[in-house]
Amino acid sequence: MGAITGVATGSLSGYIGYNLLTYDVHANAEGLVTGFIGLAGYYITRAYISMDTSTIPDDATIESATLQLYFYGMTSGGPNLPSTWVHTLYIGANVIGASLDQTDWGAAGFKNNGNYTPAEGLVEIPIASNMFTEISKDGYTDFEVRDSSTAMGSGTWSITFYMTSPTRGAKLIIWYSQPDLNNCKLYNCKIFHA
């Protein structure tokens, strides 16, 4: 087996903040995921990861895919915050476009099965097999990381992950098979870095 490893494209990756009135776009930034609930409204951010996965062969059958994120800087404050944070990963093929902007909010419309709990350090998120069709073989595979926690009362919580760090940056690891001339499957793996 071999591997395809994807890395995030800086101008297409980062985070977007939203407060019901305006969007605040931060391309070429680390991934920031926050939640805020208060008496006067809220402010949340979602992280965006875009990876060029066009090197996956056209005749490849994806066998498995895992997104690796290295989280740090967990903070929280305020009454009645969630006891457990929950993130949801969304995926879409070629949805971010030429640059990260406010129209990308919610553009990755396919929810990966299940949620995960962010924690400082490496978190591996398996991509559900029914999402493999959203992994692009001719362009970019895009991810949106949303906070899905709920809270009563008010407070803020946030966590950051490395986007393009050489050792801790976001990675998409894809294992795939291809038919050979003898009708056997050849297994390869590619790892995509943020």
CYANA upper distance limits for C-alpha pairs under 8 A (distance plus 0.5 A):
  1 MET  CA    175 TRP  CA      8.06
  1 MET  CA    186 LEU  CA      7.65
  1 MET  CA    187 TYR  CA      4.70
  1 MET  CA    188 ASN  CA      4.79
  1 MET  CA    189 CYS  CA      6.59
  2 GLY  CA    175 TRP  CA      7.54
  2 GLY  CA    187 TYR  CA      6.60
  2 GLY  CA    188 ASN  CA      3.77
  2 GLY  CA    189 CYS  CA      4.21
  2 GLY  CA    190 LYS  CA      7.06
  3 ALA  CA    173 ILE  CA      7.38
  3 ALA  CA    174 ILE  CA      6.67
  3 ALA  CA    175 TRP  CA      6.22
  3 ALA  CA    176 TYR  CA      8.29
  3 ALA  CA    188 ASN  CA      5.56
  3 ALA  CA    189 CYS  CA      2.43
  3 ALA  CA    190 LYS  CA      3.54
  3 ALA  CA    191 ILE  CA      6.12
  4 ILE  CA     55 THR  CA      8.43
  4 ILE  CA     56 ILE  CA      7.83
  4 ILE  CA    173 ILE  CA      6.57
  4 ILE  CA    174 ILE  CA      5.95
  4 ILE  CA    175 TRP  CA      7.45
  4 ILE  CA    188 ASN  CA      7.89
  4 ILE  CA    189 CYS  CA      5.02
  4 ILE  CA    190 LYS  CA      1.32
  4 ILE  CA    191 ILE  CA      4.29
  4 ILE  CA    192 PHE  CA      6.62
  5 THR  CA    171 LYS  CA      7.10
  5 THR  CA    172 LEU  CA      6.28
  5 THR  CA    173 ILE  CA      5.58
  5 THR  CA    174 ILE  CA      7.26
  5 THR  CA    189 CYS  CA      7.99
  5 THR  CA    190 LYS  CA      4.57
  5 THR  CA    191 ILE  CA      1.79
  5 THR  CA    192 PHE  CA      3.47
  5 THR  CA    193 HIS  CA      6.41
  6 GLY  CA     51 MET  CA      6.25
  6 GLY  CA     52 ASP  CA      7.05
  6 GLY  CA     53 THR  CA      6.90
  6 GLY  CA    171 LYS  CA      6.29
  6 GLY  CA    172 LEU  CA      5.68
  6 GLY  CA    173 ILE  CA      7.36
  6 GLY  CA    190 LYS  CA      7.60
  6 GLY  CA    191 ILE  CA      5.25
  6 GLY  CA    192 PHE  CA      1.60
  6 GLY  CA    193 HIS  CA      4.50
  6 GLY  CA    194 ALA  CA      7.06
  7 VAL  CA     51 MET  CA      6.07
  7 VAL  CA     52 ASP  CA      7.77
  7 VAL  CA    164 THR  CA      7.79
  7 VAL  CA    169 GLY  CA      8.28
  7 VAL  CA    170 ALA  CA      7.24
  7 VAL  CA    171 LYS  CA      6.35
  7 VAL  CA    172 LEU  CA      7.73
  7 VAL  CA    191 ILE  CA      8.21
  7 VAL  CA    192 PHE  CA      4.72
  7 VAL  CA    193 HIS  CA      2.73
  7 VAL  CA    194 ALA  CA      3.84
  8 ALA  CA     12 LEU  CA      8.25
  8 ALA  CA     13 SER  CA      6.94
  8 ALA  CA     49 ILE  CA      6.41
  8 ALA  CA     50 SER  CA      5.74
  8 ALA  CA     51 MET  CA      5.19
  8 ALA  CA     52 ASP  CA      8.00
  8 ALA  CA    163 MET  CA      7.24
  8 ALA  CA    164 THR  CA      6.95
  8 ALA  CA    170 ALA  CA      7.23
  8 ALA  CA    171 LYS  CA      8.08
  8 ALA  CA    192 PHE  CA      7.88
  8 ALA  CA    193 HIS  CA      5.86
  8 ALA  CA    194 ALA  CA      3.07
  9 THR  CA     13 SER  CA      6.44
  9 THR  CA     49 ILE  CA      8.08
  9 THR  CA     50 SER  CA      6.21
  9 THR  CA     51 MET  CA      6.35
  9 THR  CA     52 ASP  CA      7.84
  9 THR  CA    194 ALA  CA      6.56
 10 GLY  CA     14 GLY  CA      7.83
 10 GLY  CA     27 ALA  CA      7.28
 10 GLY  CA     28 ASN  CA      4.99
 10 GLY  CA     29 ALA  CA      7.87
 10 GLY  CA    164 THR  CA      7.90
 10 GLY  CA    194 ALA  CA      8.02
 11 SER  CA     27 ALA  CA      5.90
 11 SER  CA     28 ASN  CA      5.67
 11 SER  CA     99 SER  CA      6.54
 11 SER  CA    100 LEU  CA      7.19
 12 LEU  CA     27 ALA  CA      6.84
 12 LEU  CA     28 ASN  CA      7.74
 12 LEU  CA     48 TYR  CA      8.15
 12 LEU  CA     49 ILE  CA      7.58
 12 LEU  CA     50 SER  CA      6.24
 12 LEU  CA     96 ILE  CA      7.44
 12 LEU  CA     97 GLY  CA      8.38
 12 LEU  CA     98 ALA  CA      7.87
 12 LEU  CA     99 SER  CA      5.68
 12 LEU  CA    100 LEU  CA      5.41
 13 SER  CA     27 ALA  CA      6.11
 13 SER  CA     28 ASN  CA      6.44
 13 SER  CA     29 ALA  CA      7.43
 13 SER  CA     31 GLY  CA      8.33
 13 SER  CA     47 ALA  CA      8.19
 13 SER  CA     48 TYR  CA      5.62
 13 SER  CA     49 ILE  CA      5.17
 13 SER  CA     50 SER  CA      6.07
 13 SER  CA    100 LEU  CA      7.20
 13 SER  CA    163 MET  CA      8.20
 13 SER  CA    194 ALA  CA      8.47
 14 GLY  CA     26 HIS  CA      6.11
 14 GLY  CA     27 ALA  CA      5.06
 14 GLY  CA     28 ASN  CA      5.99
 14 GLY  CA     29 ALA  CA      4.98
 14 GLY  CA     30 GLU  CA      6.10
 14 GLY  CA     31 GLY  CA      5.81
 14 GLY  CA     32 LEU  CA      8.02
 14 GLY  CA     47 ALA  CA      6.31
 14 GLY  CA     48 TYR  CA      5.81
 14 GLY  CA     49 ILE  CA      7.22
 14 GLY  CA    100 LEU  CA      8.26
 14 GLY  CA    163 MET  CA      8.03
 15 TYR  CA     25 VAL  CA      6.85
 15 TYR  CA     26 HIS  CA      5.81
 15 TYR  CA     27 ALA  CA      7.06
 15 TYR  CA     29 ALA  CA      7.41
 15 TYR  CA     30 GLU  CA      7.93
 15 TYR  CA     31 GLY  CA      6.27
 15 TYR  CA     32 LEU  CA      6.42
 15 TYR  CA     33 VAL  CA      8.20
 15 TYR  CA     45 THR  CA      6.98
 15 TYR  CA     46 ARG  CA      6.00
 15 TYR  CA     47 ALA  CA      4.72
 15 TYR  CA     48 TYR  CA      6.07
 16 ILE  CA     23 TYR  CA      7.10
 16 ILE  CA     24 ASP  CA      5.97
 16 ILE  CA     25 VAL  CA      5.03
 16 ILE  CA     26 HIS  CA      6.47
 16 ILE  CA     45 THR  CA      5.89
 16 ILE  CA     46 ARG  CA      6.07
 16 ILE  CA     47 ALA  CA      7.13
 16 ILE  CA     48 TYR  CA      8.34
 16 ILE  CA    101 ASP  CA      8.38
 16 ILE  CA    102 GLN  CA      7.72
 16 ILE  CA    105 TRP  CA      7.90
 17 GLY  CA     23 TYR  CA      6.06
 17 GLY  CA     24 ASP  CA      5.31
 17 GLY  CA     25 VAL  CA      7.00
 17 GLY  CA     43 TYR  CA      7.42
 17 GLY  CA     44 ILE  CA      6.10
 17 GLY  CA     45 THR  CA      4.58
 17 GLY  CA     46 ARG  CA      7.11
 18 TYR  CA     22 THR  CA      6.35
 18 TYR  CA     23 TYR  CA      5.18
 18 TYR  CA     24 ASP  CA      6.88
 18 TYR  CA     43 TYR  CA      6.16
 18 TYR  CA     44 ILE  CA      6.04
 18 TYR  CA     45 THR  CA      6.73
 19 ASN  CA     23 TYR  CA      7.55
 19 ASN  CA     41 GLY  CA      8.02
 19 ASN  CA     42 TYR  CA      6.27
 19 ASN  CA     43 TYR  CA      4.89
 19 ASN  CA     44 ILE  CA      7.11
 20 LEU  CA     41 GLY  CA      8.49
 20 LEU  CA     42 TYR  CA      8.08
 20 LEU  CA     43 TYR  CA      8.18
 23 TYR  CA    102 GLN  CA      6.49
 24 ASP  CA    102 GLN  CA      8.13
 25 VAL  CA    100 LEU  CA      7.77
 25 VAL  CA    101 ASP  CA      6.54
 25 VAL  CA    102 GLN  CA      7.14
 26 HIS  CA    100 LEU  CA      8.45
 27 ALA  CA    100 LEU  CA      6.60
 29 ALA  CA    163 MET  CA      7.59
 30 GLU  CA    160 THR  CA      7.32
 30 GLU  CA    161 PHE  CA      6.59
 30 GLU  CA    162 TYR  CA      5.79
 30 GLU  CA    163 MET  CA      5.38
 30 GLU  CA    164 THR  CA      8.05
 31 GLY  CA     46 ARG  CA      8.38
 31 GLY  CA     47 ALA  CA      5.37
 31 GLY  CA     48 TYR  CA      7.35
 31 GLY  CA     49 ILE  CA      8.38
 31 GLY  CA    160 THR  CA      5.95
 31 GLY  CA    161 PHE  CA      5.50
 31 GLY  CA    162 TYR  CA      6.80
 31 GLY  CA    163 MET  CA      6.49
 32 LEU  CA     45 THR  CA      7.09
 32 LEU  CA     46 ARG  CA      7.03
 32 LEU  CA     47 ALA  CA      5.95
 32 LEU  CA    158 SER  CA      7.69
 32 LEU  CA    159 ILE  CA      6.54
 32 LEU  CA    160 THR  CA      4.93
 32 LEU  CA    161 PHE  CA      7.04
 33 VAL  CA     44 ILE  CA      7.97
 33 VAL  CA     45 THR  CA      5.71
 33 VAL  CA     46 ARG  CA      5.56
 33 VAL  CA     47 ALA  CA      6.28
 33 VAL  CA    145 VAL  CA      7.59
 33 VAL  CA    146 ARG  CA      7.13
 33 VAL  CA    147 ASP  CA      6.90
 33 VAL  CA    158 SER  CA      6.15
 33 VAL  CA    159 ILE  CA      6.09
 33 VAL  CA    160 THR  CA      6.76
 34 THR  CA     43 TYR  CA      8.48
 34 THR  CA     44 ILE  CA      5.76
 34 THR  CA     45 THR  CA      5.60
 34 THR  CA     46 ARG  CA      7.54
 34 THR  CA    147 ASP  CA      7.09
 34 THR  CA    156 THR  CA      7.79
 34 THR  CA    157 TRP  CA      6.12
 34 THR  CA    158 SER  CA      4.55
 34 THR  CA    159 ILE  CA      6.98
 35 GLY  CA     42 TYR  CA      8.31
 35 GLY  CA     43 TYR  CA      7.12
 35 GLY  CA     44 ILE  CA      5.23
 35 GLY  CA     45 THR  CA      7.39
 35 GLY  CA    147 ASP  CA      6.94
 35 GLY  CA    149 SER  CA      8.36
 35 GLY  CA    156 THR  CA      6.20
 35 GLY  CA    157 TRP  CA      5.93
 35 GLY  CA    158 SER  CA      6.86
 36 PHE  CA     42 TYR  CA      5.65
 36 PHE  CA     43 TYR  CA      5.80
 36 PHE  CA     44 ILE  CA      6.41
 36 PHE  CA    154 SER  CA      7.74
 36 PHE  CA    155 GLY  CA      6.28
 36 PHE  CA    156 THR  CA      4.85
 36 PHE  CA    157 TRP  CA      7.09
 37 ILE  CA     41 GLY  CA      7.04
 37 ILE  CA     42 TYR  CA      5.44
 37 ILE  CA     43 TYR  CA      7.87
 37 ILE  CA    151 ALA  CA      7.85
 37 ILE  CA    152 MET  CA      8.49
 37 ILE  CA    153 GLY  CA      7.60
 37 ILE  CA    154 SER  CA      5.32
 37 ILE  CA    155 GLY  CA      6.11
 37 ILE  CA    156 THR  CA      7.10
 38 GLY  CA     42 TYR  CA      6.34
 38 GLY  CA    153 GLY  CA      7.36
 38 GLY  CA    154 SER  CA      4.88
 38 GLY  CA    155 GLY  CA      6.83
 39 LEU  CA    153 GLY  CA      8.39
 39 LEU  CA    154 SER  CA      7.33
 45 THR  CA    146 ARG  CA      8.18
 46 ARG  CA    144 GLU  CA      7.16
 46 ARG  CA    145 VAL  CA      6.16
 46 ARG  CA    146 ARG  CA      5.68
 46 ARG  CA    147 ASP  CA      7.79
 47 ALA  CA    144 GLU  CA      6.18
 47 ALA  CA    145 VAL  CA      5.57
 47 ALA  CA    146 ARG  CA      7.49
 48 TYR  CA    142 ASP  CA      7.73
 48 TYR  CA    143 PHE  CA      6.12
 48 TYR  CA    144 GLU  CA      5.18
 48 TYR  CA    145 VAL  CA      6.96
 49 ILE  CA    142 ASP  CA      6.17
 49 ILE  CA    143 PHE  CA      5.52
 49 ILE  CA    144 GLU  CA      7.06
 49 ILE  CA    163 MET  CA      8.28
 49 ILE  CA    170 ALA  CA      8.44
 49 ILE  CA    194 ALA  CA      7.44
 50 SER  CA     96 ILE  CA      7.97
 50 SER  CA    140 TYR  CA      6.78
 50 SER  CA    141 THR  CA      6.33
 50 SER  CA    142 ASP  CA      4.86
 50 SER  CA    143 PHE  CA      6.86
 50 SER  CA    194 ALA  CA      7.82
 51 MET  CA    140 TYR  CA      5.78
 51 MET  CA    141 THR  CA      5.81
 51 MET  CA    142 ASP  CA      6.84
 51 MET  CA    192 PHE  CA      7.20
 51 MET  CA    193 HIS  CA      7.78
 51 MET  CA    194 ALA  CA      7.01
 52 ASP  CA    139 GLY  CA      6.25
 52 ASP  CA    140 TYR  CA      4.86
 52 ASP  CA    141 THR  CA      6.91
 52 ASP  CA    192 PHE  CA      8.13
 53 THR  CA    135 ILE  CA      7.89
 53 THR  CA    136 SER  CA      6.50
 53 THR  CA    137 LYS  CA      6.34
 53 THR  CA    138 ASP  CA      7.51
 53 THR  CA    139 GLY  CA      6.46
 53 THR  CA    140 TYR  CA      6.03
 53 THR  CA    141 THR  CA      6.77
 53 THR  CA    192 PHE  CA      7.72
 54 SER  CA    136 SER  CA      7.02
 54 SER  CA    137 LYS  CA      5.04
 54 SER  CA    138 ASP  CA      4.81
 54 SER  CA    139 GLY  CA      5.31
 54 SER  CA    140 TYR  CA      7.32
 55 THR  CA    137 LYS  CA      7.18
 55 THR  CA    138 ASP  CA      8.03
 56 ILE  CA     60 ALA  CA      7.32
 56 ILE  CA    137 LYS  CA      5.75
 56 ILE  CA    138 ASP  CA      8.39
 56 ILE  CA    190 LYS  CA      8.32
 57 PRO  CA    137 LYS  CA      7.27
 58 ASP  CA    137 LYS  CA      6.87
 59 ASP  CA    178 GLN  CA      6.73
 59 ASP  CA    179 PRO  CA      8.24
 60 ALA  CA    176 TYR  CA      6.46
 60 ALA  CA    177 SER  CA      6.02
 60 ALA  CA    178 GLN  CA      5.34
 60 ALA  CA    179 PRO  CA      8.38
 61 THR  CA    176 TYR  CA      5.83
 61 THR  CA    177 SER  CA      5.71
 61 THR  CA    178 GLN  CA      6.81
 62 ILE  CA    132 PHE  CA      7.22
 62 ILE  CA    174 ILE  CA      7.55
 62 ILE  CA    175 TRP  CA      6.56
 62 ILE  CA    176 TYR  CA      4.65
 62 ILE  CA    177 SER  CA      6.96
 63 GLU  CA    129 SER  CA      8.41
 63 GLU  CA    174 ILE  CA      8.14
 63 GLU  CA    175 TRP  CA      5.98
 63 GLU  CA    176 TYR  CA      5.43
 63 GLU  CA    177 SER  CA      7.28
 64 SER  CA    126 PRO  CA      8.45
 64 SER  CA    127 ILE  CA      7.81
 64 SER  CA    129 SER  CA      7.60
 64 SER  CA    174 ILE  CA      6.36
 64 SER  CA    175 TRP  CA      5.71
 64 SER  CA    176 TYR  CA      7.43
 65 ALA  CA    126 PRO  CA      6.69
 65 ALA  CA    127 ILE  CA      5.84
 65 ALA  CA    128 ALA  CA      8.38
 65 ALA  CA    132 PHE  CA      8.40
 65 ALA  CA    172 LEU  CA      7.41
 65 ALA  CA    173 ILE  CA      6.00
 65 ALA  CA    174 ILE  CA      4.89
 65 ALA  CA    175 TRP  CA      6.79
 66 THR  CA    124 GLU  CA      6.98
 66 THR  CA    125 ILE  CA      6.07
 66 THR  CA    126 PRO  CA      4.90
 66 THR  CA    127 ILE  CA      5.98
 66 THR  CA    172 LEU  CA      6.21
 66 THR  CA    173 ILE  CA      5.74
 66 THR  CA    174 ILE  CA      7.17
 67 LEU  CA    124 GLU  CA      6.34
 67 LEU  CA    125 ILE  CA      5.60
 67 LEU  CA    126 PRO  CA      6.86
 67 LEU  CA    127 ILE  CA      7.54
 67 LEU  CA    170 ALA  CA      7.77
 67 LEU  CA    171 LYS  CA      6.26
 67 LEU  CA    172 LEU  CA      4.99
 67 LEU  CA    173 ILE  CA      6.94
 68 GLN  CA    122 LEU  CA      7.37
 68 GLN  CA    123 VAL  CA      6.38
 68 GLN  CA    124 GLU  CA      5.08
 68 GLN  CA    125 ILE  CA      6.78
 68 GLN  CA    170 ALA  CA      6.17
 68 GLN  CA    171 LYS  CA      5.57
 68 GLN  CA    172 LEU  CA      6.78
 68 GLN  CA    173 ILE  CA      8.35
 69 LEU  CA    122 LEU  CA      6.31
 69 LEU  CA    123 VAL  CA      5.88
 69 LEU  CA    124 GLU  CA      7.00
 69 LEU  CA    161 PHE  CA      6.75
 69 LEU  CA    162 TYR  CA      7.62
 69 LEU  CA    168 ARG  CA      8.15
 69 LEU  CA    169 GLY  CA      7.47
 69 LEU  CA    170 ALA  CA      5.46
 69 LEU  CA    171 LYS  CA      7.37
 70 TYR  CA    120 GLU  CA      7.71
 70 TYR  CA    121 GLY  CA      5.68
 70 TYR  CA    122 LEU  CA      4.80
 70 TYR  CA    123 VAL  CA      6.65
 70 TYR  CA    161 PHE  CA      5.77
 70 TYR  CA    162 TYR  CA      6.38
 70 TYR  CA    168 ARG  CA      6.34
 70 TYR  CA    169 GLY  CA      7.33
 70 TYR  CA    170 ALA  CA      7.44
 71 PHE  CA    118 PRO  CA      7.86
 71 PHE  CA    119 ALA  CA      6.96
 71 PHE  CA    120 GLU  CA      5.25
 71 PHE  CA    121 GLY  CA      5.56
 71 PHE  CA    122 LEU  CA      6.82
 71 PHE  CA    123 VAL  CA      7.85
 71 PHE  CA    159 ILE  CA      7.30
 71 PHE  CA    160 THR  CA      6.05
 71 PHE  CA    161 PHE  CA      4.60
 71 PHE  CA    162 TYR  CA      7.15
 72 TYR  CA    119 ALA  CA      8.24
 72 TYR  CA    120 GLU  CA      5.35
 72 TYR  CA    121 GLY  CA      6.90
 72 TYR  CA    159 ILE  CA      6.84
 72 TYR  CA    160 THR  CA      5.95
 72 TYR  CA    161 PHE  CA      6.39
 72 TYR  CA    162 TYR  CA      8.38
 73 GLY  CA    120 GLU  CA      7.79
 73 GLY  CA    158 SER  CA      8.33
 73 GLY  CA    159 ILE  CA      6.07
 73 GLY  CA    160 THR  CA      6.38
 74 MET  CA    119 ALA  CA      8.16
 74 MET  CA    120 GLU  CA      7.34
 74 MET  CA    157 TRP  CA      8.06
 74 MET  CA    158 SER  CA      6.29
 74 MET  CA    159 ILE  CA      4.90
 74 MET  CA    160 THR  CA      7.49
 75 THR  CA    157 TRP  CA      6.08
 75 THR  CA    158 SER  CA      5.92
 75 THR  CA    159 ILE  CA      6.99
 76 SER  CA     81 LEU  CA      8.41
 76 SER  CA    155 GLY  CA      7.89
 76 SER  CA    156 THR  CA      6.03
 76 SER  CA    157 TRP  CA      4.61
 76 SER  CA    158 SER  CA      6.96
 77 GLY  CA     81 LEU  CA      8.04
 77 GLY  CA    155 GLY  CA      6.07
 77 GLY  CA    156 THR  CA      6.13
 77 GLY  CA    157 TRP  CA      7.12
 78 GLY  CA    154 SER  CA      6.54
 78 GLY  CA    155 GLY  CA      4.54
 78 GLY  CA    156 THR  CA      7.04
 79 PRO  CA    153 GLY  CA      6.80
 79 PRO  CA    154 SER  CA      6.42
 79 PRO  CA    155 GLY  CA      6.56
 80 ASN  CA    151 ALA  CA      6.88
 80 ASN  CA    152 MET  CA      6.26
 80 ASN  CA    153 GLY  CA      6.00
 80 ASN  CA    154 SER  CA      7.13
 80 ASN  CA    155 GLY  CA      7.87
 81 LEU  CA    151 ALA  CA      5.92
 81 LEU  CA    152 MET  CA      7.52
 81 LEU  CA    153 GLY  CA      7.95
 81 LEU  CA    154 SER  CA      7.58
 81 LEU  CA    155 GLY  CA      6.69
 81 LEU  CA    156 THR  CA      8.07
 81 LEU  CA    157 TRP  CA      8.40
 82 PRO  CA    149 SER  CA      6.95
 82 PRO  CA    150 THR  CA      6.70
 82 PRO  CA    151 ALA  CA      5.74
 84 THR  CA    117 THR  CA      7.73
 84 THR  CA    149 SER  CA      7.97
 85 TRP  CA    117 THR  CA      6.27
 85 TRP  CA    118 PRO  CA      7.19
 85 TRP  CA    147 ASP  CA      8.00
 85 TRP  CA    148 SER  CA      8.01
 85 TRP  CA    149 SER  CA      5.88
 86 VAL  CA    115 ASN  CA      6.82
 86 VAL  CA    116 TYR  CA      6.32
 86 VAL  CA    117 THR  CA      5.41
 86 VAL  CA    118 PRO  CA      7.40
 86 VAL  CA    147 ASP  CA      6.59
 86 VAL  CA    148 SER  CA      5.78
 86 VAL  CA    149 SER  CA      5.53
 87 HIS  CA    115 ASN  CA      6.16
 87 HIS  CA    116 TYR  CA      6.01
 87 HIS  CA    117 THR  CA      6.65
 87 HIS  CA    118 PRO  CA      7.35
 87 HIS  CA    145 VAL  CA      7.23
 87 HIS  CA    146 ARG  CA      6.03
 87 HIS  CA    147 ASP  CA      5.00
 87 HIS  CA    148 SER  CA      5.68
 87 HIS  CA    149 SER  CA      7.60
 88 THR  CA    111 LYS  CA      7.82
 88 THR  CA    112 ASN  CA      7.84
 88 THR  CA    114 GLY  CA      7.80
 88 THR  CA    115 ASN  CA      5.44
 88 THR  CA    116 TYR  CA      7.22
 88 THR  CA    145 VAL  CA      6.50
 88 THR  CA    146 ARG  CA      5.78
 88 THR  CA    147 ASP  CA      6.85
 88 THR  CA    148 SER  CA      6.66
 89 LEU  CA    111 LYS  CA      6.64
 89 LEU  CA    112 ASN  CA      6.09
 89 LEU  CA    115 ASN  CA      7.69
 89 LEU  CA    143 PHE  CA      7.35
 89 LEU  CA    144 GLU  CA      6.43
 89 LEU  CA    145 VAL  CA      5.34
 89 LEU  CA    146 ARG  CA      6.93
 90 TYR  CA    108 ALA  CA      6.07
 90 TYR  CA    109 GLY  CA      6.67
 90 TYR  CA    110 PHE  CA      5.79
 90 TYR  CA    111 LYS  CA      4.94
 90 TYR  CA    112 ASN  CA      6.13
 90 TYR  CA    143 PHE  CA      6.07
 90 TYR  CA    144 GLU  CA      5.57
 90 TYR  CA    145 VAL  CA      6.94
 90 TYR  CA    146 ARG  CA      8.38
 91 ILE  CA    108 ALA  CA      5.47
 91 ILE  CA    109 GLY  CA      6.96
 91 ILE  CA    110 PHE  CA      5.77
 91 ILE  CA    111 LYS  CA      6.96
 91 ILE  CA    112 ASN  CA      7.37
 91 ILE  CA    131 MET  CA      8.06
 91 ILE  CA    134 GLU  CA      7.18
 91 ILE  CA    141 THR  CA      7.81
 91 ILE  CA    142 ASP  CA      6.21
 91 ILE  CA    143 PHE  CA      5.07
 91 ILE  CA    144 GLU  CA      6.95
 92 GLY  CA    107 ALA  CA      8.05
 92 GLY  CA    108 ALA  CA      5.03
 92 GLY  CA    109 GLY  CA      6.79
 92 GLY  CA    110 PHE  CA      6.74
 92 GLY  CA    134 GLU  CA      5.76
 92 GLY  CA    135 ILE  CA      7.76
 92 GLY  CA    141 THR  CA      6.67
 92 GLY  CA    142 ASP  CA      5.83
 92 GLY  CA    143 PHE  CA      7.06
 93 ALA  CA    108 ALA  CA      8.31
 93 ALA  CA    134 GLU  CA      5.50
 93 ALA  CA    135 ILE  CA      6.38
 93 ALA  CA    136 SER  CA      5.81
 93 ALA  CA    139 GLY  CA      8.07
 93 ALA  CA    140 TYR  CA      6.51
 93 ALA  CA    141 THR  CA      5.26
 93 ALA  CA    142 ASP  CA      6.46
 94 ASN  CA    136 SER  CA      7.68
 94 ASN  CA    139 GLY  CA      6.77
 94 ASN  CA    140 TYR  CA      5.45
 94 ASN  CA    141 THR  CA      6.47
 94 ASN  CA    142 ASP  CA      7.02
 95 VAL  CA    104 ASP  CA      7.84
 95 VAL  CA    107 ALA  CA      6.61
 95 VAL  CA    108 ALA  CA      6.80
 95 VAL  CA    141 THR  CA      8.49
 95 VAL  CA    142 ASP  CA      7.05
 96 ILE  CA    100 LEU  CA      6.72
 96 ILE  CA    104 ASP  CA      6.16
 96 ILE  CA    107 ALA  CA      7.66
 96 ILE  CA    108 ALA  CA      8.47
 96 ILE  CA    142 ASP  CA      7.26
100 LEU  CA    104 ASP  CA      7.10
101 ASP  CA    105 TRP  CA      8.37
103 THR  CA    107 ALA  CA      7.76
104 ASP  CA    108 ALA  CA      8.13
106 GLY  CA    144 GLU  CA      8.06
108 ALA  CA    142 ASP  CA      7.29
108 ALA  CA    143 PHE  CA      6.86
108 ALA  CA    144 GLU  CA      6.67
110 PHE  CA    131 MET  CA      8.02
112 ASN  CA    127 ILE  CA      6.96
112 ASN  CA    128 ALA  CA      6.54
112 ASN  CA    131 MET  CA      7.18
113 ASN  CA    127 ILE  CA      8.25
113 ASN  CA    128 ALA  CA      6.41
116 TYR  CA    125 ILE  CA      7.91
118 PRO  CA    123 VAL  CA      7.52
118 PRO  CA    159 ILE  CA      8.38
119 ALA  CA    123 VAL  CA      7.70
127 ILE  CA    131 MET  CA      7.16
127 ILE  CA    132 PHE  CA      8.01
128 ALA  CA    132 PHE  CA      7.62
131 MET  CA    135 ILE  CA      7.80
134 GLU  CA    141 THR  CA      7.57
135 ILE  CA    140 TYR  CA      8.28
135 ILE  CA    141 THR  CA      5.84
136 SER  CA    140 TYR  CA      6.26
136 SER  CA    141 THR  CA      5.92
161 PHE  CA    169 GLY  CA      8.35
161 PHE  CA    170 ALA  CA      8.32
162 TYR  CA    168 ARG  CA      6.62
162 TYR  CA    169 GLY  CA      5.41
162 TYR  CA    170 ALA  CA      6.90
163 MET  CA    168 ARG  CA      8.26
163 MET  CA    169 GLY  CA      5.11
163 MET  CA    170 ALA  CA      5.64
163 MET  CA    194 ALA  CA      5.83
164 THR  CA    168 ARG  CA      8.01
164 THR  CA    169 GLY  CA      4.93
164 THR  CA    170 ALA  CA      7.04
164 THR  CA    193 HIS  CA      7.69
164 THR  CA    194 ALA  CA      5.39
165 SER  CA    169 GLY  CA      4.76
165 SER  CA    170 ALA  CA      8.40
165 SER  CA    194 ALA  CA      8.41
169 GLY  CA    193 HIS  CA      6.98
169 GLY  CA    194 ALA  CA      6.12
170 ALA  CA    193 HIS  CA      6.10
170 ALA  CA    194 ALA  CA      5.06
171 LYS  CA    191 ILE  CA      6.97
171 LYS  CA    192 PHE  CA      5.66
171 LYS  CA    193 HIS  CA      4.68
171 LYS  CA    194 ALA  CA      6.23
172 LEU  CA    191 ILE  CA      5.96
172 LEU  CA    192 PHE  CA      5.15
172 LEU  CA    193 HIS  CA      6.82
173 ILE  CA    189 CYS  CA      7.61
173 ILE  CA    190 LYS  CA      6.27
173 ILE  CA    191 ILE  CA      4.55
173 ILE  CA    192 PHE  CA      6.52
174 ILE  CA    189 CYS  CA      5.91
174 ILE  CA    190 LYS  CA      5.61
174 ILE  CA    191 ILE  CA      6.49
174 ILE  CA    192 PHE  CA      8.44
175 TRP  CA    187 TYR  CA      7.60
175 TRP  CA    188 ASN  CA      6.22
175 TRP  CA    189 CYS  CA      4.56
175 TRP  CA    190 LYS  CA      6.86
176 TYR  CA    187 TYR  CA      6.21
176 TYR  CA    188 ASN  CA      5.84
176 TYR  CA    189 CYS  CA      6.43
177 SER  CA    185 LYS  CA      6.13
177 SER  CA    186 LEU  CA      5.68
177 SER  CA    187 TYR  CA      4.74
177 SER  CA    188 ASN  CA      6.47
178 GLN  CA    185 LYS  CA      5.75
178 GLN  CA    186 LEU  CA      5.61
178 GLN  CA    187 TYR  CA      7.04
178 GLN  CA    188 ASN  CA      8.49
179 PRO  CA    183 ASN  CA      5.99
179 PRO  CA    184 CYS  CA      5.98
179 PRO  CA    185 LYS  CA      5.13
179 PRO  CA    186 LEU  CA      6.66
180 ASP  CA    184 CYS  CA      6.03
180 ASP  CA    185 LYS  CA      6.73
180 ASP  CA    186 LEU  CA      7.03
